Amino acid sequence: MGRKPIDPNPNHYAKPTTLLLLTLASCTLAYTIVSLFFRFGTVPFGERRNGLVLDEGNVECCGGIKGLELWGPVAKWGSEFRVNGSVECCRKCKEMCGQGGKCLCDSWVFCGDKETCGKKFGECWLKKQKDSLVPERPGFGSRIVWTSGMIFGKGEGIVGLDTDHGTIRIELYPDCAPHSVAYILELLALRHCAGCHFYRAEGRGSSWDTNGNHIQDASFGPPFALIQGTLEAHGTLFKHIPAEVCPAVKRGAVAWVGSGPEFFISLANHQEWNKAYTVFGSVLDEDMEIVEKMIQLPTRPEIWKNINVSVLEDPVTLWIRRLETSHEGLV
């Protein structure tokens, strides 16, 4: 990280007081920059999220979207079932969608504002969508008193990024990144992603091993071990996605750059980024070989905000499609 020094005052006959103030300001600025550098390390995209610091061992993802009401077949009636908060409602749904068994609940709806909910305050509705990738959502907006969230069972919530080099299957995280996953589902509904493509590809260099682990005493890039692209379809109006509390960036993680629509797939475990980016999914292990293949494509060097990057000579077009399960074909 660096910046070309600029003389803020070319007048060599400035008054001593002015020079003193400039010196103090420069020292303060330098201290701030150095402090941030040692706190965060190198940032490969030119911007970073704030406040996404989690202890993955102690924090459970159970997020929802305020002002959203999901419909669908009822698994448990909220008029007869009340809880203390949206997280508890989410957990109750997860209990009905356990590992190994049939998922009986994939969506929850909670009313948590005592004033606006009235008699419905505390109601927790648990539902099972007819199609988990196309949830029934008739109500959305500030007038809606409900908060809703999604949960995908084993083998569900899998989408494919179709490229000329193969289909990269991604498992989505609706409980960690509900706004992000909602946007991906909107793209699926379009049945096209014209304009979506990968344009940057960088290997691990000498900083990470083939399992994505950082090599002791090595730098943290560049290169940064990732492929980067955009998920904005032509003819659609993209709305910035809010920061969401998500897992750290590990090998296979799929995350936004800033608030989207730029995104990246990581080939390394980036603990040095301190969960700075919203991770909304992960590539299935068996499909990482496609990502490995793409970082071998011809690139040219460029500099983005003082960061050396590798840009693909020929961008790779991608199409986003749905998968019924992790082992079934594209739809």
Legacy VTK file of the C-alpha trace (Angstrom):
# vtk DataFile Version 3.0
C-alpha trace
ASCII
DATASET POLYDATA
POINTS 331 float
0.000 0.000 0.000
1.421 3.397 -0.913
0.711 6.816 -2.308
2.825 9.177 -4.354
3.929 12.012 -2.066
2.460 15.401 -2.946
3.782 18.684 -1.676
0.658 20.330 -0.146
2.287 23.767 -0.095
4.942 24.677 -2.696
5.692 27.956 -0.891
9.108 27.482 0.731
8.672 30.625 2.828
5.663 29.468 4.880
5.371 30.777 8.378
6.819 28.551 11.142
3.370 28.091 12.726
1.932 26.807 9.453
4.832 24.423 9.026
4.361 23.123 12.561
0.663 22.480 11.983
1.392 20.699 8.730
4.009 18.563 10.447
1.607 17.567 13.220
-1.136 16.781 10.717
1.265 14.696 8.637
2.395 12.730 11.691
-1.212 12.051 12.679
-2.074 10.917 9.165
0.992 8.708 9.002
0.127 7.107 12.348
-3.416 6.418 11.184
-2.273 4.828 7.928
0.349 2.674 9.632
-2.151 1.588 12.296
-4.696 0.561 9.661
-2.036 -1.252 7.683
-0.970 -3.415 10.590
-4.571 -4.005 11.595
-5.940 -5.092 8.253
-3.016 -5.932 5.967
-3.199 -5.483 2.212
-6.685 -5.034 0.762
-6.817 -6.359 -2.834
-9.983 -4.584 -3.991
-9.513 -0.976 -2.932
-12.358 -0.961 -0.391
-13.468 -2.953 2.608
-16.507 -3.741 4.743
-16.864 -2.556 8.329
-17.898 -4.377 11.469
-17.844 -7.957 10.184
-15.898 -9.538 13.022
-17.177 -12.942 14.163
-15.917 -15.780 16.283
-17.046 -18.644 14.076
-16.871 -21.074 16.964
-19.419 -19.178 19.024
-21.656 -17.307 16.609
-24.465 -18.939 14.651
-25.756 -17.537 11.402
-29.491 -16.927 11.718
-30.269 -13.809 9.716
-33.451 -12.592 8.078
-34.817 -9.623 6.129
-36.969 -7.047 7.880
-40.037 -5.908 5.981
-40.346 -9.235 4.151
-43.250 -11.654 4.465
-42.801 -15.131 3.008
-45.852 -17.216 2.268
-45.972 -20.940 1.596
-47.351 -24.158 3.112
-47.329 -23.951 6.926
-45.259 -26.403 8.967
-46.057 -24.721 12.289
-48.748 -22.090 12.845
-47.502 -18.839 14.334
-50.879 -18.068 15.867
-50.178 -20.968 18.213
-46.406 -20.599 18.493
-44.579 -17.569 19.878
-40.872 -16.989 20.582
-38.727 -14.187 22.001
-36.918 -13.116 18.837
-36.172 -13.721 15.159
-33.025 -15.730 15.937
-35.020 -18.141 18.084
-37.615 -18.447 15.324
-34.834 -19.243 12.852
-33.387 -21.864 15.193
-36.751 -23.574 15.548
-36.900 -23.856 11.764
-33.382 -25.305 11.687
-34.409 -27.920 14.238
-36.997 -29.129 11.726
-34.387 -29.252 8.980
-31.761 -31.395 10.709
-28.785 -33.112 9.180
-29.482 -36.461 7.547
-33.266 -36.285 7.805
-35.964 -34.729 5.658
-36.120 -30.939 5.844
-39.600 -30.021 7.070
-38.953 -26.258 7.365
-37.012 -24.017 4.994
-38.478 -20.601 5.798
-39.561 -18.702 8.880
-41.611 -15.548 9.488
-41.491 -13.579 12.743
-43.277 -10.494 14.059
-41.013 -8.683 16.507
-42.209 -5.085 16.861
-44.690 -4.935 19.749
-46.290 -1.679 18.618
-46.818 -2.522 14.954
-47.451 -6.244 15.402
-50.135 -5.824 18.040
-51.744 -9.186 18.794
-49.343 -10.887 16.356
-46.292 -9.872 18.422
-43.952 -12.831 18.927
-45.638 -15.053 16.349
-43.215 -17.448 14.642
-44.494 -19.094 11.480
-42.495 -22.045 10.162
-43.040 -22.976 6.533
-41.895 -25.349 3.800
-41.751 -23.788 0.352
-42.938 -25.705 -2.673
-39.712 -24.562 -4.351
-36.977 -23.313 -2.033
-35.308 -21.388 -4.873
-38.571 -19.620 -5.717
-40.090 -18.715 -2.334
-43.550 -17.178 -2.189
-43.010 -13.522 -1.222
-46.137 -11.425 -1.870
-45.197 -8.758 0.657
-42.054 -6.632 0.852
-41.443 -3.076 2.053
-41.512 -0.742 5.019
-45.223 -1.348 5.645
-44.657 -5.063 6.208
-44.352 -5.850 9.922
-42.756 -9.258 9.436
-39.133 -10.432 9.312
-38.471 -13.524 7.202
-35.559 -15.834 6.496
-34.644 -18.930 4.507
-32.834 -22.162 5.346
-31.627 -24.696 2.800
-31.564 -28.378 3.648
-28.853 -30.784 2.622
-28.431 -30.782 -1.160
-30.707 -27.732 -1.573
-29.806 -24.152 -2.420
-27.240 -25.131 -5.043
-26.753 -22.864 -8.055
-24.397 -23.222 -10.987
-22.130 -20.665 -12.635
-21.954 -22.000 -16.168
-18.730 -21.130 -18.054
-16.870 -22.441 -21.090
-14.504 -24.156 -18.657
-17.220 -26.003 -16.762
-20.034 -25.386 -14.291
-18.999 -24.108 -10.868
-21.591 -25.288 -8.340
-22.150 -22.983 -5.371
-23.925 -23.713 -2.106
-25.727 -20.561 -0.929
-25.856 -19.311 2.688
-29.305 -17.714 3.180
-29.046 -17.806 6.976
-25.744 -15.873 6.947
-26.345 -13.580 3.983
-30.127 -13.290 3.395
-29.968 -10.088 1.311
-27.204 -11.511 -0.876
-28.996 -14.794 -1.473
-32.246 -12.948 -2.226
-30.403 -11.117 -5.006
-29.005 -14.383 -6.418
-32.528 -15.824 -6.468
-33.678 -12.739 -8.378
-30.995 -13.439 -10.991
-32.186 -17.038 -11.234
-35.708 -15.828 -11.924
-34.423 -13.815 -14.899
-33.152 -17.046 -16.486
-30.224 -15.129 -17.924
-27.210 -13.194 -16.693
-26.216 -11.215 -19.769
-23.194 -9.124 -18.849
-22.051 -11.392 -16.030
-18.435 -12.474 -16.422
-15.055 -13.092 -14.786
-12.333 -10.565 -15.629
-9.550 -11.151 -13.093
-7.605 -14.314 -12.229
-4.656 -14.683 -9.856
-2.860 -17.751 -8.559
-1.433 -18.460 -5.109
2.103 -17.409 -5.970
4.496 -18.315 -3.156
2.110 -17.152 -0.413
-0.330 -20.094 -0.101
-0.076 -23.855 -0.555
-2.422 -25.932 -2.711
-4.814 -26.372 0.228
-5.120 -22.597 0.613
-3.048 -22.364 3.788
-0.761 -19.381 4.171
2.942 -20.184 4.056
4.834 -18.991 7.105
6.734 -15.714 6.657
5.367 -15.273 3.113
3.615 -12.105 1.999
-0.172 -11.873 1.732
-0.012 -11.038 -1.961
-0.114 -9.982 -4.662
-1.086 -12.295 -6.228
-4.154 -12.844 -4.047
-5.328 -16.330 -5.112
-8.776 -15.539 -6.519
-10.944 -15.075 -9.566
-13.092 -11.951 -9.723
-16.066 -10.932 -11.805
-19.438 -9.233 -11.818
-22.989 -10.505 -11.251
-24.998 -7.673 -12.759
-27.321 -8.603 -15.589
-27.906 -6.123 -18.399
-31.289 -4.442 -18.270
-31.645 -4.718 -14.487
-31.292 -2.039 -11.839
-28.768 -3.153 -9.251
-29.265 -2.052 -5.646
-26.282 -2.122 -3.320
-26.342 -5.081 -0.960
-25.911 -4.240 2.743
-22.999 -5.678 4.717
-23.948 -9.004 6.276
-22.344 -10.938 9.118
-20.744 -13.955 7.489
-17.967 -16.549 7.782
-14.343 -15.715 7.065
-12.976 -15.905 3.531
-11.629 -19.418 3.069
-10.694 -21.508 0.051
-13.849 -21.868 -2.061
-15.638 -18.896 -0.471
-17.819 -16.769 -2.765
-18.046 -13.151 -1.584
-18.930 -9.638 -2.677
-16.395 -6.918 -3.315
-17.814 -4.025 -1.321
-21.599 -4.028 -1.731
-21.571 -5.816 -5.119
-22.218 -6.579 -7.891
-18.498 -7.377 -8.181
-17.658 -10.672 -6.495
-14.812 -13.146 -6.149
-14.073 -16.803 -5.499
-11.105 -17.403 -3.227
-8.471 -20.100 -3.673
-6.889 -19.391 -0.279
-7.726 -18.973 3.387
-7.562 -15.217 3.932
-7.611 -14.803 7.709
-5.721 -11.538 7.233
-8.894 -9.975 5.744
-10.588 -10.356 9.116
-14.028 -11.269 7.681
-14.102 -7.984 5.798
-16.196 -9.279 2.879
-19.718 -10.702 2.809
-19.420 -14.423 2.048
-22.732 -15.625 0.602
-21.772 -19.109 -0.562
-19.027 -21.639 -1.204
-17.911 -23.685 -4.192
-18.400 -27.432 -3.885
-15.022 -29.079 -3.286
-15.096 -31.140 -6.476
-15.620 -28.008 -8.603
-12.579 -26.114 -7.321
-10.564 -27.765 -10.098
-12.477 -25.542 -12.555
-11.421 -22.448 -10.607
-7.846 -23.781 -10.558
-8.030 -24.133 -14.331
-9.206 -20.547 -14.753
-6.251 -19.022 -12.879
-4.022 -20.560 -15.545
-5.651 -18.488 -18.303
-3.582 -15.731 -19.986
-3.594 -12.431 -18.086
-2.057 -8.991 -18.318
-0.828 -6.847 -15.407
-2.717 -3.737 -14.307
-2.637 -1.444 -11.293
-5.850 -0.684 -9.385
-5.521 1.931 -6.641
-1.832 1.096 -6.173
-2.509 -2.656 -6.126
-0.952 -4.955 -8.724
-3.603 -7.210 -10.256
-3.817 -9.754 -13.093
-6.623 -9.141 -15.585
-7.810 -11.832 -17.987
-6.906 -11.128 -21.594
-10.260 -12.638 -22.576
-13.031 -12.276 -19.964
-14.936 -15.468 -19.184
-18.700 -15.200 -19.681
-20.846 -16.866 -17.034
-24.495 -17.807 -16.761
-26.181 -18.492 -13.442
-28.522 -21.477 -13.341
-30.285 -23.546 -10.729
-29.540 -27.075 -9.569
-32.097 -29.253 -7.855
-29.427 -30.963 -5.735
-25.648 -30.996 -5.626
-25.594 -34.152 -7.756
-28.307 -33.428 -10.319
-27.981 -31.681 -13.643
-28.708 -28.101 -14.526
-32.262 -26.901 -14.993
LINES 1 332
331 0 1 2 3 4 5 6 7 8 9 10 11 12 13 14 15 16 17 18 19 20 21 22 23 24 25 26 27 28 29 30 31 32 33 34 35 36 37 38 39 40 41 42 43 44 45 46 47 48 49 50 51 52 53 54 55 56 57 58 59 60 61 62 63 64 65 66 67 68 69 70 71 72 73 74 75 76 77 78 79 80 81 82 83 84 85 86 87 88 89 90 91 92 93 94 95 96 97 98 99 100 101 102 103 104 105 106 107 108 109 110 111 112 113 114 115 116 117 118 119 120 121 122 123 124 125 126 127 128 129 130 131 132 133 134 135 136 137 138 139 140 141 142 143 144 145 146 147 148 149 150 151 152 153 154 155 156 157 158 159 160 161 162 163 164 165 166 167 168 169 170 171 172 173 174 175 176 177 178 179 180 181 182 183 184 185 186 187 188 189 190 191 192 193 194 195 196 197 198 199 200 201 202 203 204 205 206 207 208 209 210 211 212 213 214 215 216 217 218 219 220 221 222 223 224 225 226 227 228 229 230 231 232 233 234 235 236 237 238 239 240 241 242 243 244 245 246 247 248 249 250 251 252 253 254 255 256 257 258 259 260 261 262 263 264 265 266 267 268 269 270 271 272 273 274 275 276 277 278 279 280 281 282 283 284 285 286 287 288 289 290 291 292 293 294 295 296 297 298 299 300 301 302 303 304 305 306 307 308 309 310 311 312 313 314 315 316 317 318 319 320 321 322 323 324 325 326 327 328 329 330
